[in-house]
Amino acid sequence: MENRKATGRPFRKYEKPEAGETRSRKPAGKPAIRPEKGSKKGISEETTLLRLNRFIANSGVCSRRDADEHIKNGFISVNGQIVTDMGTRVSYDDDVRFKNKRLSAEKKVYILMNKPKDYVTTVEDPHAEHTVLELIGDSCRERVYPVGRLDKATTGVLLLTNDGDLAGKLTHPKYKRRKIYHVFLDRPVIKNDLFKLTEGIELDGLTIVADAVSYADPDDKTQIGIELHSGQNRVIRRMFESLGYRVKKLDRVYFAGLTKKNVERGKWRYLNDKEISMLKRGIF
């Protein structure tokens, strides 16, 4: 697809080739709250302790930046004591809690799922019949969370992880992670409307611009390939609705360098080391 251009050429699904950090348990008996990395003790224990914000991010609750805010606001306790010192260091055996819920700095896990229709991308939803975590079940011991959202009717590439730092990077707008969708519409799309998508569509007072758009099938103008960075809720459906089209089916075929190649609908797999490295280095 050509960047920021609407063309009549076939849309190519991005199927790039495929691109855990284990930790040992730390000895018990350490002090409840550690000194900052500045004292001799802090330096000597640097290899056995980790900063509190990193522990929180490793637990999958949030990114390190957000963890700092939680610490500053007094939402974090260590071994029963509220901690507001950003330089606090803890071990894996410490009782670290966020709003009184115990956290665990687990081994990092990265899962690629081909999300099926009618599953919601939330951890818990009392109104949902099915969540994507049901598809993983007890096969993954670590508790993972969806990165970003796909609405209930949307299918395709979904990343799940307990790496809060990475999740924060992939969902923050400034990182401009790349997303490509295959859209099936209720009627043929005229070429002029493809150009309107790349020029910008007004939604909620904001102009949303498609980075690239083209026909996915030269013989079927109801199928469109579209690339964009926006993370607004139901953004693609709303963009086409504003032009008078109804989305019958929406499939995400690419997200931040990942594709659903060789992953059947409703199935999942762990990312390999190359893919994890690409995500962490921002190569997408």
Secondary structure as GFF3:
##gff-version 3
##sequence-region A 1 284
A	DSSP	beta_strand	6	7	.	.	.	ID=ss1
A	DSSP	alpha_helix	40	44	.	.	.	ID=ss2
A	DSSP	beta_strand	50	51	.	.	.	ID=ss3
A	DSSP	alpha_helix	52	58	.	.	.	ID=ss4
A	DSSP	alpha_helix	64	72	.	.	.	ID=ss5
A	DSSP	beta_strand	76	78	.	.	.	ID=ss6
A	DSSP	beta_strand	81	82	.	.	.	ID=ss7
A	DSSP	beta_strand	89	90	.	.	.	ID=ss8
A	DSSP	beta_strand	96	98	.	.	.	ID=ss9
A	DSSP	beta_strand	101	102	.	.	.	ID=ss10
A	DSSP	beta_strand	110	115	.	.	.	ID=ss11
A	DSSP	alpha_helix	133	136	.	.	.	ID=ss12
A	DSSP	beta_strand	145	146	.	.	.	ID=ss13
A	DSSP	beta_strand	155	161	.	.	.	ID=ss14
A	DSSP	alpha_helix	164	171	.	.	.	ID=ss15
A	DSSP	three_ten_helix	173	175	.	.	.	ID=ss16
A	DSSP	beta_strand	179	185	.	.	.	ID=ss17
A	DSSP	alpha_helix	191	199	.	.	.	ID=ss18
A	DSSP	beta_strand	201	203	.	.	.	ID=ss19
A	DSSP	beta_strand	206	208	.	.	.	ID=ss20
A	DSSP	beta_strand	212	217	.	.	.	ID=ss21
A	DSSP	beta_strand	220	228	.	.	.	ID=ss22
A	DSSP	alpha_helix	235	242	.	.	.	ID=ss23
A	DSSP	beta_strand	247	255	.	.	.	ID=ss24
A	DSSP	beta_strand	258	259	.	.	.	ID=ss25
A	DSSP	beta_strand	268	270	.	.	.	ID=ss26
A	DSSP	alpha_helix	273	281	.	.	.	ID=ss27
###
